[in-house]
């Protein structure tokens, strides 16, 4: 695998985010929503904590993710460049990783806006940095898992709306399946709770970085990227 080729794909897709009004709309919405929750929660609790902010805004990513991932591959299909990409000297893993790196980089720009709230907390009080770090790690892993799923969904259809609906459906299922597991009995119920994304975020929100939870999110990322490659492989063949 050639890192330069991966970066070339990523750089092209990063440029698309900032060349499109959608990218700026998503950034503005994210900044406004996180700002609203931060101001509201600080006003009500008088606590220097980012936990409630992340707990609320991670749900927003159920809606934001389809918007920023639906075009990752669907746009290539629509514009006719998909065939050129999958028959180019690039490997399919280089293509998939490049596109995944692009959406993660865009997320990095989004997340950087929350540093403003962290600075405000540090100036106004003495926040416990342990939970803050745990929150950022959990929030980042969850978002990166969402994006990997969104990329996989984008490879399934050339229609961006269809890709967005598939992404939202998968994410919603992974979010609510834990509640269903709570009412189920035995091994099946435990399995449903384990699959739930929310079950693996709770410890991060408490400031606990458990490697089993990290493994869960990394597994989702790898499996989603793996199936993305397999879908593109089937299209090439």
N, C-alpha and C positions, 0 to 999 in steps of 0.2 A: 504493500500500500504506500502510495506516494503522498506525503503530507502537503506538498505544494499543490498537487491536483485537488486535494480535499479543500484546501484554503481557497483555491480559485473558484470552486463551486460555491463555497460559503460566501465569499466576497461578492459574487454576482447576486446572490439572493438577498444579502444584507442591503445591497444597493436598491433592490426592488422595494424593500420595506419603506425606505426613506424617499423613494421616488413616487410612492403612492399616497394619496390622501388617507387611505385606510390606516396606514402605519401611524400617522400623526393623530388620527382620531382615537386609536387604541391607546396610545401614550397619554393623551389628554384625559380620556375616560379613567384610565388606571390612576393617574395622578390625582384627579378630582375625587374619585371614590375612596382611595386610601387616605387622602387629606380629610375628607368628611368624617370617616370612621375615627381617625386619629383625634381630631378636634372634639368629636362627640364623646369618645370614650374618656379622654383626659378630663373633659369638663365634668363628666358624671362620676368618675372614680377617683380623680385627683391622684392617680398613680402613674409613676414613670415606667410604663410597661408597653411593649409592642405586641404582647400575646393576643389581646382582643382584636387588634388591627389585622394580624395575620389570620386569625380564626375566621374573621368575616370576609376578608378579601380573597382567601383561597377558594371560597365558593364562587366568587366572581370569575375565577379562571375557568369554571365549567362553561361559561358563556364566551369568554375572551378567546380561549384556545381554538375553538372551531374557526373563528374569524381570522386568526393569524397563521393557521396551518392548512386551511382548505385549498390554498393556491400552490402549496409547495411542489406538488407533482401534477395536480389537475391542470394548472396553468401551462405546464409543459405539453400536456396532451392537447389542450385547446389550441395552443399556438403552433403546434406541429413540430416543436423542437424535441419532443420526447424520443422520437425515433433516432434522431441524431445523437442524443446523449447515450442511449443504451447500446448503440452500435459503435460508439467512439472508443478510443483506446482506454478510456477510463473504466475502472472496474465498477461493478454495481455498488460495492461497499463504499467506494470513494464518493460516488454520487450521493448515496443515502447519508453518509456521515457529513458530507459537505452541506447538504440541505438542513440536516439536524443541527449542525453547528451554527448555521445562520439564524435559525429561530431561537436557539439558546442565547446567542449574542444579542439579539433583539430584546429578549427577556432581561438580559443583564442591564441594558439601558433602562428598561422599565423599573427594575428593582433598585437601580441606583438612586431613583427619586426618593425612595424611603429613607435614604441616609439623612435627608433633611430633617425628618422626624426624630431620628436617633440623635442628631446633634442638638435639637431642641430639648429632648429629654435630658441629655447630659448637662446642658446649660442650666436647666430648671431644677434638676435633682441629681440623685446618685443611683441610676438604674443598675440592677444586678445584671452583669454582662453574660453570665452563664445561660440564663433563659433566652437572652437576646440572640446569642450565637446558635443555640438549639433551634430557635424559631427560624432563623435564616437558613440553616441547613435543611430543616424539614420542608420549609416553604420552597426552597430551590429544588430539592429532590422531587417533590410533588409536581411542580410545574414542569420539570424536565420529563417526568413520566407522562404527563398530559401531552406534551409536544411530540413525544415518540409515538404515542397512540394516534395523534392527529396526523402525523406524517404517514403512518400506515394507512389510515383511512383515505388520505389524499391519493395514495397509489391505486386505490380500488375503483376510482371513477374519474372520468375527465370533467364531470360536472361538479363545480365547486360547491354548490348548494348541497348536493347529495353527500359530498365528502364532509361538509360541516355537520350535516344531520347525523351521519354515521359516528363522527367523533363525539358529538354531544350525547348520543345514545349510549356509547360505550362508557364514557366518563360518568354519566348519570347512574348507570347500572353499577359501576364500581363504587360509587359514592353511597348508594342506598342499600346495597346488598347486605351490609352489616346489620341494618335494622331487621331485615328479613331473617338473617342468621340468628338474631336474638330470640325470635319466636320459634325457631326450628330446634329439633332435639338431636343429640348425639353428634357423631362425627361430621355429618353433613352440615349441621348448624355451625360447628367450629370452623369448618372449611369456608363457609360463606363469610363468617366474620373475619377470617384471615385474609380473604381476597379483598375485603373492603379497604379502600384508601384511607378513610377516616380513622379506622382502628390503628393505623400505623402512624398517624399524625399526632395523636394525643400525647405521647411521650415527648415528642419534639417541642410541643407547645408548653410542656412543663420544664423544658430545658435539659431533658435527658436524651442523649444521642446513643440509641441502642443499635448495635450492629445488625441485629436481626431485621430491624426496620429499614436500615440502609440497604441490606441485601434484597429486601422486598422491592424497593423502588428501582434499584439497579437491575433486578430481574425483569421488571416491566419494561424498562428502557431497552435492554438487550433483546428481549423477545419481540417487542414491537419493531425494532430496527431489523431484526432477522427476518420477520415476515414481510417487511417492506421490500427487502432484497429479493425474497422468494417470489413476490408478486411481480416485480420488475423482471426477474429471470424468466417467469412464465410468459410475459409479454414479449421478451426478446426472442424466445424460442417459437 
